[in-house]
Amino acid sequence: MLETLIITGDKLKAATLARKISEALSSPMWMSTQSTAFCLMAVSRFAAVDNPSGRLQFSYTLAGSKTTEVSSSKPIVQIPLQGTLPGSGSLTLNNKGQGLIFARLIMEGIPEAGAENEFSNNLTLDVTYMNSEGKMIDVSRLTQGTDFIARVTIYNPGEYYYRDLALTQVFPPGWEISNNRLWDNELAGNKDNPTYQDIRDDRIYTYFDLAEGQRKIFTVRLNATYLGKYYLTGAYCEAMYDNTISAMKKGQWVEISPGN
């Protein structure tokens, strides 16, 4: 529709629709690659006719500091803002050009170890650890050379079939992964087979589907190999094409001590 409005020269209606498309692109909603591509194509064509000068001209002021003037012939300008935006501060943007400007303020960072937030969005995720005899163990402190098993249980509490789920497990450097393909599945404690599994040096990516009300269990053999204190990243599972389905467990510190 936006491309048609551009061709017919209806810039007023095109501008309104371009705003809606921009809001959709900036929102957390999931969009397929095809939807994203068509939206970007349409908005880029609108930008070409909406700004006949071909330049972006604007100024911005961060938290009351000195105003910075920006002029660029590029359709997109990215400006790194060093440090942390003060909680009581503000970012003021002044468009001095002839066309619309769509602004986004992106703040990102890595949570401190142990500061992650657990969550469960239409999906239940549970992680337990067992010794070779199947008894529950505490992995916060292990003896060097200990063999143990990590078991992840994922449950679909929803009312429809979940497709293309991805489970990410990143293990601390002191633990070594024992490839389950070298063991009998029952001996390894596996209950379900994934659609595909990518086993690397320090992590495992598991891909699978999950029917409504279904529960799947995936296990991996591990060994406490190298002495030291490490951080165990929390397990994370999500639907690859639906951001309303996800779950994460909080990480923890683990230590490997010498044996007797």
N, C-alpha and C positions, 0 to 999 in steps of 0.2 A: 504493500500500500504506500509506503514512504517513497519508494522509487517511482511509483506512478505519479504521486503528487509532485515530485521533483520534475518529471518530464512535462507535466501539464502546467508547471509554473506557479502552483498554489503554495507559496512559501509559508503562509500563515498556518494552514493546516499541517504542512510538512513539519514546521517547527514544533507544533504540539505533539505530533506523533514521534518525532525524534527524541523529545524529552522522555516520553514513555519507554521507548526502546532503551535509552541510556539508563533509566532507572532499573529496568530489567537486567541489563548487563552488569550493573553495579550491585545488584542485590545478591544475597546468598543462595537464591534458588538455583536448582540444577538446570542446565541447558545442554542439549546435545551439541556435538561439534558442528552439525549442520545448521542448527538454529543460531548458534553463536556466529558462524561464518556469514550467514545471510544478514543478521543484524549489523555486523561490522561493515559489510559491504554497503548496506543502505545508509548507515550513518556517515560513512566516509564520503559517499556521493553527495549527501546533504551538506556536509562540511565544505565541499568544493564549491557549491553554488551559493551557500549562505555567506561565505566570506570572500567576496570578489577581489579583495586586496591580496589574498593569499598569505596574510601574516597574522600571527597571534600577537596581540598587544594587550598587556595587562600589568598590574602591579599588585604586590601582596605585602602584608605587614604581619609579622609573627609576634604575638604576645606583646604588642605595643612597642616593638623595636623599630629600627629604621625601615622605611618603606623601600622596597626593591622594585625597580622597573624591569620588565621583560618584554623583548620583541624578538620574534622568531618566525622564519618562513616555513618551519616544520609544522605538520598537523598536530603533533603531540609534543609536549614539553614536560619533562620529569625533573623535579627540583628536590634534591635530598635536603631534608631538614635535620641538621645534626642535633643530637641529644634528645631529651624528652620534652614533649610539649607540656608546659606547666598546666596543672589541673585547673587553675583559675585564669589561664591565658586564653587567647583566641587567635584565629587565623582569619584575616580580612583580605578578600580578593576583590579587585576593581577591574572590570573589563573595559578597556579603552579602545577596543577594535570595533569592527563593523558587524561581526557575526557572533553567534552564540558560543559560549565557552562552557564546557562540562568539566567541573572540578571534582577530584577525588582526593581525600586525605587518607593515606594508607599507613597504619601503624602496626608494626610487627616486632616480634622478639622471641626469644627462647626462655621458657619459664625456668626459674632456678630449680636445681635438683630437689625433688620432693614437694615442689609447689604446684604441681599439675592438679587439675581438677578432674575427679572422676565424673563420668556422665553415662547415661543410658537412654538413648533416643530410639524408642521402638525396637530395641534389641538388648538382650541380656548377655553379659560377658563375665565369666568367672575363671580365675586362674588358681590352680593348686599345684603343690610340689610333693612328690612321693619318693621314697627310697626304692631300692630294687625289690623289696618285699611288698611294695604297695602301701606302706604306711605313710601318713602325712608327716612332712618334715618342715622345719623352719629354715629357709635358705639365707637368712640374714647373717649367719655364721656357719661356714662349712669347713670341714677338714680337707686339706689338699688330697686329691686322688679320689674323692667321693663321687660315685656314680649315682645319678638321680634322674627323675623324670618330671618334666613340666607338662601339665595337662590343662588344656584350655577348653572350656565348655561354652558354646554359643547357643542361645535359645531365641526362637522367633515367637514373640507373644502376640504378633499381629494377626490379621484376618486375611492376609493374602500372601502369595508366594514371593519370597525374596530371591532375586537373581543377582549373580555377579557380586557376591560378597568377597571382601579382601581382608584377611587377617594378617597383621604385621606384628612380628615378635623380634625385638632387638635385644640381644643378650650382652652382658658385660664382658669386657676383654679377658677376664680371668676364667670364664667358662668356655668350654669347647663343645661344639655340637657333634653328636654322633648321628650320622645319616641313617634315618629309619629304613631306607631302602636296603640297607645291608642286614636288616633284622627281619624276623618274622613279625608281621603286624600284631599278632596276639601277644607275643613276648614283649613288644614295645608298648603294649597297652592301648594301641589304636582301636577306636570304636568305629570310625567312619573314614572313608577315603575321600580326599578332596578332588575337585575337578582338575586342579593343577597345583603343584607345589614347587617353589623356587628356594632351594637350600643354599645359603652362602656361608662365608666364614663366620660371620657374627650375627646373622639374622635369617629368618625364614618368612617367606611370603606364601600364604595359603589362600587359594581361591576356590569358592564353592557356592552352591545354591542352598536355600533353606526354605522348606515348605512351612505353611502356617502351622503353629503349634509344634514344630519339629525342633529337636535338640541334637547338636552334633558335637562330638568330642575329638580333639586332635592332640596328640602327644608327641613329645620329642625327647630323646635320650640326651643327657648332658653330663659333663664331667667338670668338677672343680679342679682346674689344672694349675693356675698360676697364683702364687701368694700375693696378697694385697687387698686393698679396699676399693670397691668399684660401685658404680651406680647402675642399677637394673632399670631400664626404661619400661614403663608400663605397656602392656599389650593393648593394641588398638584394632578395632574391626569396623568396617564401614561398607555400605553398598556403593559400588563404584559409580553408579549412575543415578543415585537418589540420596541427596544430602540430609534427608530427614531420618535416615536409618544409620545409626552409629553408636558405638560404645567404647569406653576407655577405662582401663584400670590404672590406678596410681602406681608410680614406680617406687623403688626403695633402695637404700644402701645395702650392699652385701659385702661380706669379708671372707677371705679364704686364709685359714691359719695352718701352720705346720702340723703334721700328725705326730703321734707319740713316738 
